[in-house]
Amino acid sequence: MEMLRARRVAAAAALVLLLAGCAASRADPLDGLRTVHVTIRWTRFHPSLFSFPDGTTVRFVIHNTDPIEHEFILGSKRVQDRVEHTAHLSHDGSVPGQITVPPGAVRRTTYTFGTPGTVLLGCHLPGHYAYGMRGSVLVSG
Amino acid sequence: MNPPRFEPLAAGGAAVPERAAIVLQRKKIDALNITILKGGGFGVGKWATDHGFRLTPDAPAVLDFYAKRSPIFMAVEFDSKRARARGERVGDSIPVHLVIPTSRPWVPLRILALGTKPTHAVDADVFLLNDQAPALLPIPRGAPWIGPAARGLNLRVSEPASPELLGDLRADRGMDWLPKSGMWLTYLQVRATASQLRYDLAVDPSGRGRPSPVDAGLAPPAHAAVTASGHSLWGLWVGVGILAMAAVAVLARERRAGRMAV
């Protein structure tokens, strides 16, 4: 009984931690889209963990406070691997969830999270992904 | 964790206020193009990227680390065409003599690990000349002071500078200000991995024995960036060659013409 209670407490604590680690968002009064602000500082995404129900369309507003260029690339592991290992191109935002953010600039990109699972986030400028510039989105069913 | 709050932004707006770095001085020394800058971490980094320097992923954090201690930076570009024309070869060094008026000297060491993997070996030699034996922080291995020794920082020589050494140094251009005697020589070796090198070297040459933990990078600054004092510093001359390059090694630039200086 005691063990069961301890497990429940641990599960609740884990849930609270997960929620605390995820980004808060709110619907834009104009178009109803969820808007999430992401800050890039010292070659890291803040926050880097997100959670949305499947089918949600989210507008990400990315604030790059670093003096160097970064990328905001959402997609599966295959997408991350492809961008990481192909010749670097600037992402102009024409692909949903993929955009280059110049130093000190703010850029927006919109992405729809289709099916439940995990979508990865990363920057693939040389050395940035390996340095730890990555995150993930938990898409719930 | 809550997302940061921002004021409403225009499309394509700025994430940070523009605080451009100010160019204080430009100088060519052999194959080096040297620029002295004043600014914060963002302004200096932005200037560097705007001028073709390729900053590594850890550069924003390192620039902010140093900007909190001093607003003065030096960017060095290696002009390989000029080096070739001068007949310089791989392995040749270019000594740079800097005069930095300050009553609180410190030596940037952490920057030697910029852009390297945590296991990368960092080797450097640091020479100090002072009026008297200085107190150092962090405490190097082999030093007589009580306290935990820094990993990767070793004291090799601490003794009165010989007249021969001082005479040799005085013979260099612009070095006749150096006294003929009465100076103290300290020689330190840095033999660390990049992950160990999380400190700078604070030097207290006053005799009070109180080097600053802030200057050593062991404590955060209480206020804004430390500014250089107006007091002249003639008692300190920070080495040649490697040490100068350590101070210089802020930014790397790669040009089409060839490789760059680090």
Interface residues (C-beta under 8 A of the other chain):
Chain A: A20 G21 C22 A23 A24 S25 V36 H37 V38 T39 I40 R41 W42 T43 H46 P47 L49 V61 H63 N64 T65 D66 P67 I68 E69 P103 G104 A105 V106 R107 R108 L125 G127 H128 Y131 M133
Chain B: M1 N2 P3 P4 R5 F6 L9 A11 G12 G13 A14 A15 V16 E18 G41 F42 G43 V44 G45 K46 A48 T49 L55 T56 P57 D58 A59 P60 A61 L63 D64 G115
